């Protein structure tokens, strides 16, 4: 089987899919824009760069000719674009089949609402797709506002060999609350810092661990200083992905207080549950879908640091609840979000398509 992925090369999600296919003996290639190119990832998977010869949305049209040439040379059995907007639209214009498109989040929750042209781009792309995929049911429902076609839900699971409980790193004396996210307002980092400051008033044996980097890091570090918690708040900056499980395992409570519905699936929450760490998430996007409220963690209103703090307090005060939720989270992820199972589900879709004999 030959698969061409039209997607951002630097995305860990794209690379994860590509490596899975490669390890299955599939001839896979990634086609990406130059500003989405990863030299490191390209060393493991064949990657080609699409030129952007014109500004803005006009670049879509200038890229189609190069893409068509690549498709003609490679002749993939499956052509799969990720993002229904930019990459998806270019893929649709290439008019090659069988054509898959995956929606990712902002491309379906926000992009089509930003003007009639954007909406038409989304509707055209979905109309051209032979198969449409989503990582969550809520995103599939949103996608059906623009098409009547069936949406296949293929969760983006986690590697259970990598994300698992590690004995030893947690302190017996102190409780660590943390997150692993890009430092941006859409992930509710300010709400997390405010909530932590609130519970720190009555729980001085707590630490805050924020793993990740982003444009607002200095702003959040200043907020921690202003709230008097900088001495117990650690900002690690960006860490290599293979070290993320190590940091999650240092946490007793994991928070994903995102503010936008574009949080389409909640990979970070699933990674945390796989490590046996209870989660507190906001009620946006696919987060309430992956977390069993009251069993593997808590779901709280978005942009409400007081409710976030209340959930933290419940978990701090009840160590057994933390332990029980952690155990339930591990089982929940094993059953529903095992990456190998989820990836094989996508591969099964590909095989069904080929059995139907769909070709350009």
MARLO-500281 format. One line per 2 residues: their letters; for each residue x, y, z of C-alpha. Coordinates in Angstrom, 1 decimal. Example, Ala and Ser with C-alpha at 12.3 -4.5 7.8 and 13.67 -1.06 7.14 Angstrom:
<pts>
as = 12.3 -4.5 7.8; 13.7 -1.1 7.1
</pts>
This chain:
<pts>
xx = 0.0 0.0 0.0; 1.1 3.6 -0.8
xx = -0.1 6.5 1.3; 0.5 10.2 0.8
xx = -0.1 12.4 3.8; -0.8 16.1 3.1
xx = -0.1 17.6 6.5; 2.2 19.7 8.7
xx = 5.5 17.8 8.8; 6.5 19.3 12.2
xx = 3.3 18.1 13.9; 4.0 15.2 16.3
xx = 0.6 13.9 15.3; 1.5 13.8 11.6
xx = 4.8 12.1 12.4; 3.1 9.6 14.6
xx = 0.8 8.5 11.8; 3.6 8.4 9.3
xx = 5.9 6.3 11.4; 3.0 3.9 12.2
xx = 2.4 3.3 8.5; 6.1 3.0 7.8
xx = 6.5 0.4 10.5; 3.6 -1.5 8.9
xx = 5.6 -1.8 5.7; 3.5 0.9 4.0
xx = 5.2 3.2 1.5; 4.4 6.6 3.1
xx = 5.3 10.1 2.1; 4.5 13.4 3.7
xx = 3.8 16.6 1.7; 3.9 19.8 3.6
xx = 4.4 23.6 3.4; 7.9 25.0 3.9
xx = 6.9 26.7 7.2; 5.5 23.4 8.5
xx = 8.6 21.4 7.6; 10.6 19.4 10.1
xx = 14.2 18.4 9.2; 14.3 16.1 12.1
xx = 11.1 14.3 11.2; 12.1 14.2 7.5
xx = 15.1 12.0 8.4; 12.7 9.2 9.4
xx = 9.9 9.7 6.8; 10.2 10.8 3.2
xx = 9.0 14.4 3.1; 8.4 16.9 0.2
xx = 7.8 20.6 0.5; 5.0 22.4 -1.4
xx = 6.1 25.9 -2.6; 4.0 28.9 -1.6
xx = 4.4 31.2 -4.6; 1.5 33.6 -3.8
xx = 0.3 35.3 -0.6; -2.6 34.2 1.6
xx = -5.3 31.9 0.2; -3.9 32.4 -3.3
xx = -1.0 30.1 -2.3; -3.6 27.3 -2.3
xx = -3.9 27.5 -6.1; -0.2 27.9 -6.8
xx = 0.5 24.8 -4.7; -2.0 22.6 -6.5
xx = 0.2 22.2 -9.6; 3.2 20.9 -7.6
xx = 0.9 18.6 -5.6; -0.6 17.2 -8.8
xx = 2.8 16.4 -10.1; 3.8 14.6 -6.9
xx = 0.5 12.6 -7.0; 1.1 11.6 -10.6
xx = 4.6 10.4 -9.8; 3.9 8.6 -6.6
xx = 0.4 7.3 -7.4; -0.7 6.7 -3.8
xx = -3.4 4.1 -3.0; -4.7 6.5 -0.3
xx = -4.4 10.3 -0.4; -5.0 11.7 3.1
xx = -5.1 15.4 3.9; -5.0 16.7 7.5
xx = -6.9 19.9 8.2; -10.1 20.6 6.3
xx = -9.0 24.2 5.5; -5.5 24.8 4.0
xx = -4.2 21.3 3.3; -7.7 19.8 2.8
xx = -8.7 22.5 0.3; -5.5 22.0 -1.8
xx = -6.0 18.2 -1.7; -9.6 18.7 -2.9
xx = -8.4 20.9 -5.7; -6.0 18.2 -6.8
xx = -9.0 16.0 -7.6; -7.3 12.7 -6.8
xx = -9.1 9.7 -5.3; -9.5 8.0 -3.0
xx = -9.3 11.2 -1.0; -9.4 11.2 2.8
xx = -9.6 14.4 4.9; -9.2 14.6 8.7
xx = -10.6 17.6 10.7; -8.4 18.7 13.6
xx = -10.1 21.4 15.6; -9.8 25.1 14.7
xx = -10.3 24.2 11.1; -13.8 23.1 11.8
xx = -14.8 25.0 15.0; -13.5 28.4 13.9
xx = -12.3 28.7 10.3; -15.7 28.3 8.6
xx = -17.2 30.9 11.0; -14.8 33.5 9.8
xx = -16.5 34.6 6.7; -18.5 33.1 3.8
xx = -15.4 32.3 1.7; -14.0 30.1 4.5
xx = -17.3 28.3 4.8; -17.3 27.6 1.1
xx = -13.8 26.3 1.3; -14.8 23.9 4.0
xx = -18.0 22.8 2.2; -16.1 22.2 -1.0
xx = -13.3 20.2 0.7; -15.8 18.0 2.5
xx = -17.8 17.6 -0.7; -14.7 16.3 -2.5
xx = -13.7 13.9 0.2; -14.4 10.1 -0.1
xx = -13.9 9.6 3.6; -14.0 12.2 6.4
xx = -12.3 11.5 9.8; -12.5 13.1 13.2
xx = -10.8 12.3 16.5; -13.9 13.0 18.6
xx = -17.7 12.8 18.4; -18.2 16.4 19.2
xx = -16.0 17.5 16.3; -17.8 15.0 14.0
xx = -21.1 16.6 15.0; -19.6 20.1 14.2
xx = -18.4 18.8 10.8; -21.9 17.6 10.0
xx = -23.0 21.2 9.9; -21.2 21.5 6.6
xx = -21.8 18.0 5.1; -24.4 15.2 5.3
xx = -21.7 12.6 4.8; -20.8 10.0 7.5
xx = -17.9 11.1 9.7; -15.6 8.3 10.9
xx = -14.4 8.8 14.5; -10.9 7.6 14.9
xx = -9.6 8.7 18.4; -6.0 9.8 18.6
xx = -4.8 7.5 21.3; -1.5 7.3 23.2
xx = 1.4 4.9 23.2; 0.9 2.8 26.4
xx = 4.5 1.6 26.4; 5.5 5.2 26.7
xx = 2.7 6.8 28.8; 2.4 4.6 31.9
xx = 3.0 5.0 35.7; 6.6 5.3 36.7
xx = 7.5 4.3 40.3; 9.3 6.8 42.4
xx = 9.3 10.4 41.1; 6.4 11.8 43.3
xx = 7.1 13.4 46.7; 5.3 12.0 49.7
xx = 5.2 15.4 51.4; 4.1 17.7 48.6
xx = 1.3 17.7 46.1; 2.2 18.7 42.6
xx = -0.4 20.2 40.3; 0.6 20.6 36.7
xx = 0.1 20.6 33.0; 1.9 20.0 29.7
xx = 0.7 22.5 27.1; 1.8 25.4 24.9
xx = 1.8 28.6 27.0; -1.1 30.4 25.4
xx = -4.4 31.8 26.6; -6.4 29.2 24.7
xx = -5.1 26.6 27.0; -6.3 28.4 30.1
xx = -2.8 28.8 31.7; -3.7 32.0 33.5
xx = -6.8 30.2 35.0; -4.5 27.4 36.2
xx = -2.1 29.8 37.9; -5.0 31.7 39.6
xx = -6.6 28.4 40.7; -3.3 27.2 42.1
xx = -2.8 30.5 44.0; -6.2 30.1 45.5
xx = -5.6 26.6 46.9; -2.1 27.4 48.0
xx = -3.6 29.8 50.6; -4.8 26.8 52.6
xx = -2.5 24.1 51.1; 1.1 25.4 51.4
xx = 2.4 21.9 50.7; 1.6 22.2 47.0
xx = 3.8 22.9 43.9; 2.8 24.1 40.4
xx = 4.6 22.5 37.5; 4.0 24.0 34.0
xx = 5.7 22.1 31.2; 5.9 23.7 27.8
xx = 6.7 27.0 26.2; 4.9 29.7 24.2
xx = 4.5 33.4 23.4; 3.0 34.2 26.8
xx = 5.5 32.5 29.0; 6.9 35.7 30.5
xx = 3.3 37.0 31.1; 2.5 33.8 33.1
xx = 5.7 33.9 35.1; 4.9 37.5 36.0
xx = 1.4 36.5 37.1; 2.9 33.8 39.4
xx = 5.1 36.5 40.9; 2.2 38.9 41.3
xx = 0.1 36.2 43.1; 3.0 35.3 45.4
xx = 3.5 31.7 44.2; 6.6 32.0 42.0
xx = 8.7 30.2 44.7; 6.6 27.1 44.3
xx = 5.9 27.4 40.5; 8.2 25.8 38.0
xx = 8.2 26.7 34.3; 10.3 24.1 32.5
xx = 10.1 25.5 29.0; 9.9 23.2 26.1
xx = 10.9 19.6 26.8; 11.5 16.7 24.3
xx = 8.4 14.7 23.7; 10.0 11.5 24.9
xx = 10.5 13.1 28.4; 6.8 14.2 28.8
xx = 5.8 10.9 30.6; 8.6 11.6 33.1
xx = 7.1 15.0 33.9; 3.5 13.8 34.0
xx = 4.6 11.2 36.6; 5.9 13.9 38.9
xx = 2.3 15.3 39.1; -0.4 14.3 41.5
xx = -3.1 16.3 39.6; -3.1 17.2 35.9
xx = -5.0 20.2 34.5; -6.3 21.0 31.0
xx = -8.4 24.2 31.6; -8.6 25.0 27.9
xx = -10.9 27.9 26.8; -11.7 27.0 23.2
xx = -13.7 24.3 21.5; -10.8 23.8 19.1
xx = -9.4 21.5 21.9; -10.8 18.8 19.6
xx = -9.7 15.6 21.5; -7.6 16.2 24.6
xx = -4.4 14.2 24.0; -2.8 15.7 27.0
xx = -5.6 14.5 29.3; -5.4 11.0 27.8
xx = -1.6 10.9 28.3; -2.1 11.9 31.9
xx = -4.8 9.2 32.6; -2.5 6.6 31.0
xx = 0.1 7.6 33.6; -2.4 7.1 36.4
xx = -2.7 10.8 37.2; -6.3 12.2 37.8
xx = -7.2 15.1 35.5; -9.3 18.3 35.8
xx = -10.4 19.6 32.5; -12.7 22.3 31.2
xx = -16.0 21.6 29.4; -14.8 22.5 25.9
xx = -14.3 20.5 22.7; -13.6 16.9 23.1
xx = -12.3 17.1 26.7; -15.6 16.0 28.4
xx = -15.7 13.1 25.9; -12.4 11.6 27.0
xx = -12.7 12.2 30.8; -15.2 10.3 32.9
xx = -16.4 13.1 35.2; -16.2 11.9 38.8
xx = -14.4 8.7 37.9; -11.1 9.5 36.0
xx = -11.2 13.2 36.9; -13.4 16.2 37.0
xx = -14.9 18.4 34.3; -15.4 22.1 35.3
xx = -16.7 25.2 33.5; -14.2 26.9 31.3
xx = -12.6 30.2 32.3; -13.6 29.7 36.0
xx = -10.5 29.5 38.2; -12.7 29.1 41.3
xx = -14.3 25.9 40.1; -10.9 24.7 39.0
xx = -9.5 25.4 42.5; -12.5 23.6 44.1
xx = -11.7 20.5 42.0; -8.1 20.7 43.0
xx = -9.1 21.0 46.7; -11.3 17.9 46.5
xx = -8.4 15.8 45.1; -5.8 17.3 47.6
xx = -8.0 16.5 50.6; -8.8 12.9 49.5
xx = -5.6 10.9 48.6; -7.7 7.8 48.1
xx = -9.9 9.5 45.5; -6.7 10.5 43.6
xx = -5.5 6.9 43.7; -8.9 5.5 42.6
xx = -9.3 8.0 39.8; -5.7 7.3 38.7
xx = -6.4 3.6 38.5; -9.7 4.1 36.7
xx = -7.9 6.4 34.2; -5.4 3.8 33.3
xx = -8.1 1.2 32.5; -10.2 3.8 30.6
xx = -7.3 4.6 28.3; -6.4 0.9 27.8
xx = -9.9 0.2 26.7; -10.6 3.2 24.5
xx = -7.5 5.2 23.7; -4.7 2.7 23.0
xx = -2.8 4.2 20.1; -2.1 0.9 18.3
xx = -5.8 0.0 18.4; -6.8 3.5 17.1
xx = -4.2 3.5 14.4; -5.2 0.0 13.2
xx = -8.7 1.3 13.0; -7.6 3.9 10.5
xx = -5.6 1.3 8.6; -8.8 -0.9 8.5
xx = -10.6 2.1 6.9; -7.9 2.4 4.3
xx = -8.2 -1.3 3.5; -12.0 -1.2 3.2
xx = -11.6 1.7 0.7; -9.2 -0.3 -1.4
xx = -11.4 -3.3 -1.4; -14.2 -1.1 -2.9
xx = -11.8 -0.4 -5.8; -12.0 3.4 -5.6
xx = -9.4 5.0 -7.9; -8.7 8.3 -9.6
</pts>
